[in-house]
Amino acid sequence: MSFTYSYQTTLLSGSRVFDQKLKKVGAIQSVEYYDPVTYYQRLYGSLPNVNTDKITVRFDGEGSDTVYFGESCNYLLLESASAGGAYDKLVLWYRFEETAGTTIGDWMFNVFGEGKPSGGAPTKLQTGVIGTGCLNFNGTDQYLIGGVTNIPSDKMSISFWIKTSDTNSTILSFGGHTTHPVERAVKLSSGKINLYETDGASKTSTLLSTNTVNNAAWTHVVCTIGGIASIWKIYVNTTDVSASVVNGPNNTNLPIQKTTVGVTYTNNALSNYLTADIDDLRVYNNVLTQGEIDELYGMKPFSGTQTSAYSNINSWWRIEETSGTTLADEKSANPATLYNASSFITFPSEGADSGSSSIKFDNPTQYTTTASQGFAQMGVAGITATDPFAISLWVKASVTRHCVICAFNVNNYGTKTLQWKLEMRSNGKVKFVVDNGDDKDTITSSSTANDDNWHHIVAVKTGNATSDSLKIYIDNVLRGTQALSNTGGYAWLAWNNIKFGVSEYYESSSVYNRWAKDVQIDDVRLYTSSLSNAQIAELYALAP
């Protein structure tokens, strides 16, 4: 997901940020934001095109603050959206965002790469997966060559995106150049990732991935080396796919001379040319954690329907309609019906996903005894109350009263109310409730989401045992978790429906409870499984 600075930004005190020009990361110490309309109209009676916002940052390792004033605030990006949480371990970073020339900039220590051969360097494309640019290698004579300043000789991690149909070639190599036969490299071997090292004599190690990556689709690869004689691993799209247990060959002080992309350059010979698109190549001086690998993968923007959890989607309401009383289900035959839409539901021409529409509930009354205001209702075929479950949606709210975002209901179960519901509290926090009429488990987020900005909300129920739990994520961060200590093991009845904008509460008769007001929703996905952190990160990256 890309973040751009604007008035009333979400960059707040304590947020970690990345300066694109200085190439530094740090934490915001203080902010002073001024609304561009009311501030200037109050002082001057007009709206000059001037930005006077102020952000103070303390960069890592520095004893004093850096102050950003006005338009310079635009240089700041959220760290996790750009540099990643492992930024302090980076020693080489080719973003491939150049559009002209043969030089490729290194965003860390200016270890520039030079495209070869002269007059026919790798092609700069604007079809990258991270940012807009990437580099295309023709498999015949094109490669990138740079220095080895700060390249580690023991622990390291290599991260990159690749799109290829090639089978056997070199992706990244630290080689002996014109004088030595040594090499530490990431290669393709029969379409699989091959982590390889040799001293040119007897000390050689090689590790293959279990699966191939040459399917002509963008694939994220991370290779980690624990040390000169320590464990190696290969990750593809966040999953450890190491085919065996392999340690480094205990090579010390390999005389590597150059970094090359797209070719092996050892013993004064070029070989093993690559045919592929490469993007966002990073080298680190330590072993990345699973969380850091997940974060790098989560930077990939949404590019269609195929998210990694797509097979577990039960229903998907993208909400691209602009009028009417039906919301199409993109995954199965389970459309949503809008009730009383003409009076209480609108279709704003904005959305949080790659589309341009959403729906908004504007119900004036909080409680009624009839279904007299605006809501959406869907069937729940395929959802079993005792199995893992997750719901992902985008919400934009300015509400200051208790409102129901969505609720699963069992109709007319005597005098009891059986429901799961997701609420926006009057203080802006999100609450997930599992209620069987006698006992309930609840969890409330630690952060708020009623600031009239889009927020990604995921509610997860990992199962139905007392050892299972409820989880709430807001904007790709786990905001709370709660064990099913009260309702775990309960024999739930089948759900009758799911409602958005209200819950149906049963006493002696129906009560329509906590109607939604000033609540906008988009891109609702219902899953028959819990979601991993990486899958939630991928969904969060959906927003433009």
C-alpha positions as CSV (number, residue, x, y, z in Angstrom):
1,M,0.0,0.0,0.0
2,S,1.4,3.4,-0.9
3,F,1.3,6.2,1.6
4,T,1.5,9.9,0.5
5,Y,1.6,12.8,2.9
6,S,-1.5,15.1,2.9
7,Y,-3.2,17.5,5.2
8,Q,-4.7,15.7,8.3
9,T,-2.3,12.9,7.6
10,T,-2.1,9.7,9.6
11,L,1.6,10.2,10.4
12,L,1.3,10.7,14.1
13,S,3.8,10.9,17.1
14,G,5.5,7.6,17.5
15,S,5.1,6.5,13.9
16,R,8.3,5.2,12.3
17,V,9.0,6.9,9.0
18,F,11.5,6.7,6.1
19,D,12.9,9.8,4.3
20,Q,13.3,9.0,0.7
21,K,16.0,11.6,0.1
22,L,18.1,11.2,3.2
23,K,17.6,7.4,3.1
24,K,17.1,7.4,6.9
25,V,14.5,5.9,9.2
26,G,13.4,7.1,12.6
27,A,10.4,8.0,14.8
28,I,8.2,11.0,14.8
29,Q,8.6,13.1,17.9
30,S,5.9,15.6,17.4
31,V,3.5,16.9,14.8
32,E,1.6,20.2,14.1
33,Y,-1.1,19.9,11.5
34,Y,-3.2,22.8,10.2
35,D,-6.3,22.3,8.2
36,P,-5.8,24.2,4.9
37,V,-9.2,25.8,4.8
38,T,-10.2,26.7,8.3
39,Y,-6.7,27.8,9.3
40,Y,-6.1,30.2,6.5
41,Q,-9.7,31.4,6.2
42,R,-9.6,32.2,9.9
43,L,-6.3,34.1,9.7
44,Y,-6.5,35.6,6.2
45,G,-10.0,35.1,4.8
46,S,-8.6,33.2,1.8
47,L,-6.8,29.9,0.9
48,P,-3.2,30.4,-0.2
49,N,-1.5,27.4,-1.8
50,V,0.9,27.1,1.1
51,N,1.5,24.2,3.5
52,T,2.7,25.1,7.0
53,D,2.5,21.7,8.7
54,K,5.4,20.6,10.8
55,I,6.8,17.2,11.6
56,T,9.8,16.6,14.0
57,V,11.7,13.3,13.5
58,R,14.5,11.7,15.5
59,F,16.4,9.4,13.1
60,D,18.0,6.2,14.4
61,G,21.4,6.7,15.8
62,E,21.2,10.5,15.9
63,G,21.1,12.6,19.1
64,S,19.2,15.5,17.6
65,D,15.9,16.0,15.8
66,T,15.2,16.9,12.1
67,V,12.3,19.2,11.5
68,Y,10.2,19.0,8.3
69,F,8.2,22.1,7.5
70,G,5.6,22.6,4.8
71,E,6.1,20.7,1.5
72,S,9.2,18.9,2.8
73,C,6.8,16.7,4.8
74,N,6.1,15.0,1.5
75,Y,9.5,13.3,1.7
76,L,8.3,11.1,4.6
77,L,6.8,7.7,4.1
78,L,5.7,5.2,6.7
79,E,8.7,2.9,7.2
80,S,6.8,-0.4,6.8
81,A,5.3,0.8,3.5
82,S,8.6,1.6,1.9
83,A,11.8,0.7,3.6
84,G,10.6,-2.2,5.7
85,G,11.3,-2.9,9.4
86,A,14.7,-4.5,8.6
87,Y,16.0,-1.2,7.1
88,D,18.9,-1.0,9.6
89,K,20.2,-4.3,8.1
90,L,20.2,-3.2,4.5
91,V,23.6,-2.9,2.7
92,L,22.5,-2.9,-1.0
93,W,19.1,-1.8,-2.4
94,Y,18.4,-1.6,-6.1
95,R,14.8,-0.3,-6.5
96,F,15.1,-0.2,-10.4
97,E,13.0,3.0,-10.6
98,E,15.2,4.7,-13.2
99,T,13.6,5.5,-16.5
100,A,16.7,6.5,-18.6
101,G,20.4,5.9,-18.7
102,T,22.5,2.8,-17.9
103,T,23.2,3.5,-14.2
104,I,21.1,1.8,-11.5
105,G,21.1,3.6,-8.2
106,D,21.8,2.0,-4.8
107,W,19.6,3.5,-2.2
108,M,22.0,2.6,0.6
109,F,25.6,3.4,0.1
110,N,25.7,4.5,-3.6
111,V,27.2,1.3,-4.9
112,F,25.9,2.0,-8.3
113,G,25.3,-0.7,-10.9
114,E,26.1,-0.2,-14.5
115,G,24.1,-1.9,-17.3
116,K,26.0,-3.9,-19.8
117,P,26.9,-4.3,-22.6
118,S,27.5,-0.7,-23.7
119,G,24.8,0.3,-26.1
120,G,22.6,-2.6,-25.2
121,A,22.0,-2.6,-21.4
122,P,19.1,-4.3,-19.7
123,T,15.7,-2.7,-20.5
124,K,14.0,-0.4,-18.0
125,L,10.4,-1.2,-17.9
126,Q,7.5,0.5,-16.1
127,T,5.7,-2.7,-15.1
128,G,7.4,-3.4,-11.8
129,V,5.7,-5.0,-8.8
130,I,7.1,-2.6,-6.2
131,G,6.9,1.0,-7.3
132,T,6.6,1.3,-11.1
133,G,10.0,0.3,-12.5
134,C,11.8,-3.0,-13.0
135,L,14.7,-4.3,-15.1
136,N,14.4,-6.7,-17.9
137,F,17.3,-9.1,-18.9
138,N,17.4,-10.7,-22.4
139,G,19.3,-13.9,-21.5
140,T,21.9,-13.2,-24.2
141,D,24.3,-10.5,-23.3
142,Q,22.7,-8.2,-20.8
143,Y,23.7,-7.9,-17.1
144,L,24.2,-5.4,-14.3
145,I,27.6,-4.9,-12.6
146,G,28.5,-3.1,-9.4
147,G,30.9,-3.1,-6.5
148,V,30.9,-5.1,-3.3
149,T,31.2,-2.3,-0.7
150,N,29.6,-3.4,2.6
151,I,28.6,-6.8,1.2
152,P,28.8,-9.2,4.2
153,S,31.1,-12.2,4.1
154,D,29.2,-14.3,6.6
155,K,25.6,-13.7,7.6
156,M,23.3,-12.2,5.0
157,S,19.8,-12.2,3.4
158,I,18.9,-11.6,-0.2
159,S,15.4,-10.4,-1.2
160,F,14.0,-9.8,-4.7
161,W,11.0,-10.1,-7.0
162,I,11.3,-12.1,-10.2
163,K,9.1,-12.8,-13.2
164,T,10.6,-15.4,-15.5
165,S,10.1,-18.5,-17.6
166,D,13.8,-19.3,-17.6
167,T,15.2,-22.6,-16.3
168,N,18.9,-22.3,-15.7
169,S,20.6,-19.0,-15.1
170,T,22.1,-16.6,-12.6
171,I,19.9,-14.1,-10.8
172,L,22.4,-12.4,-8.4
173,S,26.1,-13.2,-8.0
174,F,29.0,-12.0,-5.9
175,G,31.9,-13.3,-7.9
176,G,35.6,-13.3,-8.5
177,H,35.3,-11.1,-11.6
178,T,38.5,-11.3,-13.8
179,T,40.8,-13.1,-11.4
180,H,39.1,-15.6,-9.1
181,P,36.8,-18.7,-9.6
182,V,34.9,-18.0,-6.3
183,E,31.1,-17.2,-6.2
184,R,28.2,-16.8,-3.8
185,A,25.0,-16.6,-5.8
186,V,21.3,-17.1,-6.2
187,K,20.5,-19.0,-9.4
188,L,17.8,-20.9,-11.3
189,S,18.2,-24.6,-11.6
190,S,15.5,-26.4,-13.6
191,G,13.2,-23.5,-12.7
192,K,13.9,-23.8,-9.0
193,I,15.8,-21.3,-6.8
194,N,19.4,-22.5,-6.2
195,L,21.4,-20.9,-3.4
196,Y,25.0,-21.6,-4.3
197,E,28.6,-21.0,-3.0
198,T,32.0,-22.2,-4.1
199,D,35.7,-21.4,-3.4
200,G,36.5,-22.7,-6.9
201,A,38.0,-25.9,-5.4
202,S,36.6,-28.3,-2.8
203,K,34.4,-26.1,-0.6
204,T,31.0,-25.9,-2.3
205,S,27.4,-25.9,-1.0
206,T,24.1,-25.7,-2.9
207,L,20.5,-25.6,-1.7
208,L,17.4,-26.0,-3.9
209,S,13.8,-24.9,-3.4
210,T,11.2,-27.5,-3.4
211,N,9.1,-25.7,-6.0
212,T,9.7,-23.9,-9.3
213,V,9.4,-20.1,-9.7
214,N,9.5,-19.9,-13.5
215,N,5.7,-19.5,-14.1
216,A,6.0,-16.1,-15.7
217,A,4.3,-14.4,-12.7
218,W,5.8,-12.1,-10.1
219,T,7.3,-14.1,-7.3
220,H,9.0,-13.0,-4.1
221,V,12.2,-14.8,-3.1
222,V,14.3,-14.5,0.1
223,C,17.5,-16.4,0.7
224,T,19.1,-16.4,4.1
225,I,22.6,-17.4,5.1
226,G,23.2,-17.9,8.9
227,G,27.0,-17.7,8.6
228,I,29.9,-19.2,6.7
229,A,29.1,-22.7,8.1
230,S,25.6,-22.1,9.3
231,I,22.1,-22.9,8.1
232,W,20.8,-21.7,4.7
233,K,17.1,-21.2,3.8
234,I,15.0,-20.3,0.8
235,Y,11.6,-18.6,1.1
236,V,9.2,-18.2,-1.8
237,N,6.2,-15.9,-1.2
238,T,6.9,-16.0,2.6
239,T,7.0,-19.8,2.8
240,D,10.2,-21.8,3.7
241,V,10.7,-24.0,0.7
242,S,14.2,-25.3,1.5
243,A,14.4,-28.8,0.0
244,S,17.0,-30.0,2.5
245,V,19.1,-28.9,5.4
246,V,22.2,-27.3,4.1
247,N,25.0,-25.3,5.9
248,G,27.5,-23.0,4.3
249,P,30.8,-24.6,3.1
250,N,32.9,-22.7,5.7
251,N,34.6,-20.5,3.1
252,T,36.4,-17.7,4.9
253,N,37.5,-14.4,3.2
254,L,36.2,-15.3,-0.3
255,P,37.9,-12.8,-2.7
256,I,34.8,-11.6,-4.3
257,Q,35.3,-8.5,-6.5
258,K,32.0,-7.6,-8.1
259,T,28.2,-7.8,-7.7
260,T,26.4,-8.9,-10.9
261,V,22.7,-9.3,-11.6
262,G,21.7,-11.5,-14.5
263,V,25.0,-13.3,-15.0
264,T,27.9,-15.1,-13.4
265,Y,31.3,-13.3,-13.7
266,T,34.2,-15.4,-12.4
267,N,37.7,-16.3,-13.6
268,N,37.4,-13.6,-16.3
269,A,34.4,-15.3,-17.9
270,L,30.7,-14.3,-18.3
271,S,28.2,-17.2,-18.2
272,N,24.7,-18.3,-17.3
273,Y,22.8,-15.2,-18.6
274,L,19.3,-14.6,-17.2
275,T,16.0,-14.0,-19.0
276,A,13.7,-12.3,-16.5
277,D,12.2,-9.2,-15.1
278,I,13.8,-8.3,-11.7
279,D,12.5,-5.8,-9.1
280,D,13.3,-4.4,-5.7
281,L,16.6,-6.3,-5.0
282,R,17.8,-6.0,-1.4
283,V,20.9,-7.4,0.4
284,Y,21.0,-7.4,4.2
285,N,23.9,-8.0,6.6
286,N,21.9,-10.4,8.8
287,V,19.2,-13.1,8.7
288,L,15.7,-11.8,8.2
289,T,13.0,-12.9,10.6
290,Q,9.8,-14.4,9.3
291,G,8.0,-11.2,10.3
292,E,10.4,-9.1,8.2
293,I,10.0,-11.5,5.2
294,D,6.2,-11.2,5.6
295,E,6.5,-7.4,5.6
296,L,8.6,-7.4,2.4
297,Y,6.1,-9.6,0.7
298,G,3.2,-7.5,2.0
299,M,4.5,-4.5,0.0
300,K,3.2,-6.0,-3.2
301,P,0.2,-4.0,-4.3
302,F,-3.2,-5.6,-5.2
303,S,-3.3,-6.7,-8.8
304,G,-6.5,-8.6,-9.4
305,T,-8.5,-11.3,-7.6
306,Q,-5.8,-13.8,-6.8
307,T,-4.7,-13.1,-3.3
308,S,-3.0,-15.9,-1.4
309,A,-6.1,-16.7,0.6
310,Y,-8.4,-16.6,-2.5
311,S,-9.3,-20.2,-2.4
312,N,-10.7,-19.8,1.2
313,I,-13.0,-16.9,0.3
314,N,-16.7,-18.0,0.8
315,S,-18.2,-14.7,-0.4
316,W,-16.7,-11.5,-1.8
317,W,-18.8,-8.3,-2.2
318,R,-16.5,-5.8,-4.0
319,I,-19.3,-3.2,-3.9
320,E,-18.6,-1.6,-7.3
321,E,-22.4,-0.9,-7.8
322,T,-23.5,2.7,-8.0
323,S,-27.2,2.3,-7.5
324,G,-29.9,-0.4,-7.0
325,T,-30.7,-2.8,-4.2
326,T,-28.3,-5.7,-4.9
327,L,-24.5,-6.2,-4.3
328,A,-22.9,-8.9,-6.4
329,D,-20.9,-11.7,-4.9
330,E,-17.8,-12.1,-6.9
331,K,-16.9,-15.5,-5.5
332,S,-20.2,-17.4,-5.2
333,A,-23.9,-17.1,-5.8
334,N,-24.7,-15.1,-2.7
335,P,-25.7,-11.6,-3.6
336,A,-26.5,-9.1,-0.8
337,T,-29.9,-7.4,-0.8
338,L,-30.1,-3.7,0.3
339,Y,-33.2,-2.8,2.3
340,N,-34.7,0.7,2.5
341,A,-31.7,1.8,0.4
342,S,-33.4,4.8,-1.2
343,S,-33.7,6.6,2.1
344,F,-30.8,5.4,4.2
345,I,-28.0,4.1,2.0
346,T,-25.9,6.0,-0.6
347,F,-23.2,4.9,-3.1
348,P,-20.3,7.3,-2.7
349,S,-18.0,7.4,-5.7
350,E,-14.9,6.5,-3.8
351,G,-13.6,3.2,-2.6
352,A,-10.7,1.7,-0.6
353,D,-9.8,-1.0,-3.1
354,S,-8.9,-0.8,-6.7
355,G,-12.5,0.1,-7.6
356,S,-14.3,3.4,-7.2
357,S,-17.5,2.8,-5.3
358,S,-18.7,1.9,-1.8
359,I,-21.9,2.0,0.3
360,K,-22.7,4.3,3.2
361,F,-25.2,3.8,6.0
362,D,-27.0,7.0,7.3
363,N,-29.6,5.7,9.8
364,P,-30.8,8.4,12.2
365,T,-32.3,6.2,14.9
366,Q,-30.2,3.8,17.0
367,Y,-32.8,1.3,18.0
368,T,-36.1,0.2,16.4
369,T,-38.6,-2.6,16.7
370,T,-39.0,-3.0,12.9
371,A,-36.5,-3.2,10.0
372,S,-37.3,0.3,9.1
373,Q,-33.9,1.7,8.1
374,G,-31.0,0.9,5.8
375,F,-29.1,-2.4,5.9
376,A,-27.6,-5.1,3.7
377,Q,-28.5,-8.8,4.2
378,M,-26.7,-11.8,2.8
379,G,-27.0,-15.6,3.1
380,V,-24.4,-17.6,4.9
381,A,-24.2,-20.8,2.9
382,G,-20.8,-22.4,3.4
383,I,-20.1,-20.7,6.8
384,T,-20.0,-23.2,9.6
385,A,-20.1,-21.7,13.1
386,T,-17.7,-24.2,14.6
387,D,-14.9,-23.9,12.0
388,P,-12.3,-21.1,11.6
389,F,-13.7,-17.9,10.2
390,A,-12.4,-14.5,9.1
391,I,-14.0,-11.4,7.7
392,S,-12.0,-8.6,5.9
393,L,-13.5,-5.2,5.0
394,W,-12.6,-1.6,4.6
395,V,-14.5,0.9,6.8
396,K,-14.6,4.7,6.8
397,A,-16.5,6.1,9.8
398,S,-17.0,9.3,11.7
399,V,-19.6,7.9,14.0
400,T,-19.7,8.8,17.7
401,R,-22.3,6.4,18.9
402,H,-22.3,2.6,19.1
403,C,-23.0,1.1,15.7
404,V,-23.0,-2.4,14.3
405,I,-20.8,-3.0,11.2
406,C,-22.0,-6.5,10.6
407,A,-23.7,-9.3,12.6
408,F,-24.4,-13.0,12.1
409,N,-27.8,-14.0,13.4
410,V,-29.9,-17.1,14.4
411,N,-33.5,-16.2,14.0
412,N,-36.1,-16.6,16.8
413,Y,-34.1,-18.9,19.1
414,G,-36.5,-18.5,22.0
415,T,-35.6,-15.6,24.1
416,K,-31.9,-15.8,23.5
417,T,-29.7,-13.9,21.1
418,L,-27.2,-16.0,19.2
419,Q,-24.9,-13.8,17.2
420,W,-21.4,-12.8,16.2
421,K,-21.0,-9.1,15.6
422,L,-18.5,-6.5,14.7
423,E,-19.2,-3.1,16.2
424,M,-17.8,0.4,16.1
425,R,-17.9,1.8,19.7
426,S,-18.8,5.4,20.5
427,N,-15.1,6.0,21.3
428,G,-14.1,4.8,17.8
429,K,-12.7,1.4,18.9
430,V,-13.7,-1.8,17.1
431,K,-15.3,-4.6,19.1
432,F,-15.8,-8.3,18.1
433,V,-18.5,-10.1,20.1
434,V,-19.3,-13.9,20.1
435,D,-22.5,-14.3,22.1
436,N,-24.5,-17.6,22.6
437,G,-27.2,-16.0,24.8
438,D,-25.7,-17.3,28.1
439,D,-22.0,-16.6,27.7
440,K,-20.0,-14.3,25.5
441,D,-16.4,-13.6,24.5
442,T,-15.5,-10.1,23.4
443,I,-12.4,-8.3,22.2
444,T,-12.0,-4.5,21.7
445,S,-9.2,-3.0,19.6
446,S,-6.5,-0.9,21.2
447,S,-6.8,1.8,18.5
448,T,-9.7,3.8,17.1
449,A,-11.0,3.9,13.5
450,N,-13.7,6.7,13.5
451,D,-11.5,9.5,12.1
452,D,-13.3,9.6,8.7
453,N,-10.4,7.9,7.0
454,W,-10.4,4.4,5.3
455,H,-9.2,1.6,7.7
456,H,-8.7,-2.0,6.9
457,I,-10.4,-4.2,9.5
458,V,-10.0,-8.0,9.9
459,A,-11.8,-10.1,12.5
460,V,-10.6,-13.6,13.0
461,K,-12.1,-16.5,14.9
462,T,-9.5,-19.3,14.8
463,G,-11.9,-22.1,15.7
464,N,-14.4,-23.2,18.3
465,A,-12.3,-24.7,21.2
466,T,-11.4,-23.0,24.4
467,S,-7.8,-23.0,23.1
468,D,-9.0,-20.9,20.1
469,S,-9.2,-17.1,20.1
470,L,-10.7,-14.0,18.6
471,K,-8.4,-11.4,16.9
472,I,-8.8,-7.9,15.6
473,Y,-6.5,-6.4,13.0
474,I,-6.7,-2.7,12.0
475,D,-4.5,-1.5,9.2
476,N,-2.3,-4.6,9.2
477,V,-1.6,-4.5,12.9
478,L,-2.9,-6.9,15.5
479,R,-4.9,-4.7,17.8
480,G,-6.2,-7.3,20.3
481,T,-6.6,-11.0,21.0
482,Q,-8.9,-12.9,23.3
483,A,-9.2,-16.7,24.1
484,L,-12.7,-18.3,23.7
485,S,-12.7,-19.1,27.5
486,N,-16.5,-18.6,27.8
487,T,-18.0,-19.8,24.4
488,G,-15.3,-22.3,23.4
489,G,-16.9,-25.7,22.6
490,Y,-20.4,-24.4,22.3
491,A,-22.7,-26.3,19.9
492,W,-23.7,-23.4,17.6
493,L,-26.8,-23.6,15.5
494,A,-26.6,-22.8,11.8
495,W,-26.7,-19.1,11.0
496,N,-29.7,-17.7,9.1
497,N,-28.1,-14.6,7.7
498,I,-25.5,-11.9,8.0
499,K,-26.5,-8.2,8.2
500,F,-24.5,-5.1,7.6
501,G,-25.5,-1.9,9.3
502,V,-27.6,-3.4,12.1
503,S,-28.0,-6.5,14.4
504,E,-31.2,-8.3,15.1
505,Y,-31.6,-8.8,18.8
506,Y,-34.2,-11.3,20.2
507,E,-36.1,-10.8,23.4
508,S,-39.8,-11.6,23.3
509,S,-39.7,-10.1,19.8
510,S,-37.1,-8.7,17.4
511,V,-35.3,-5.5,18.3
512,Y,-33.1,-3.9,15.6
513,N,-30.1,-2.8,17.5
514,R,-27.4,-0.1,17.0
515,W,-28.2,1.0,13.5
516,A,-25.1,2.3,11.6
517,K,-24.8,6.0,11.0
518,D,-21.9,7.7,9.1
519,V,-20.4,4.3,8.4
520,Q,-19.0,3.5,4.9
521,I,-17.9,0.0,3.8
522,D,-16.1,-1.5,0.9
523,D,-14.5,-4.8,-0.4
524,V,-16.1,-7.2,2.1
525,R,-14.6,-10.8,2.1
526,L,-15.8,-13.7,4.1
527,Y,-13.4,-16.6,4.7
528,T,-13.8,-20.2,5.8
529,S,-10.4,-20.1,7.5
530,S,-8.4,-17.8,9.8
531,L,-5.9,-15.6,8.0
532,S,-2.2,-15.4,8.5
533,N,-0.3,-12.2,9.1
534,A,1.1,-12.4,5.5
535,Q,-2.4,-12.8,4.1
536,I,-3.7,-9.9,6.0
537,A,-0.7,-7.8,4.9
538,E,-1.6,-8.8,1.3
539,L,-5.2,-7.7,1.7
540,Y,-4.0,-4.4,3.3
541,A,-1.8,-3.8,0.3
542,L,-5.0,-3.8,-1.9
543,A,-5.7,-0.1,-1.4
544,P,-4.3,2.3,-4.0
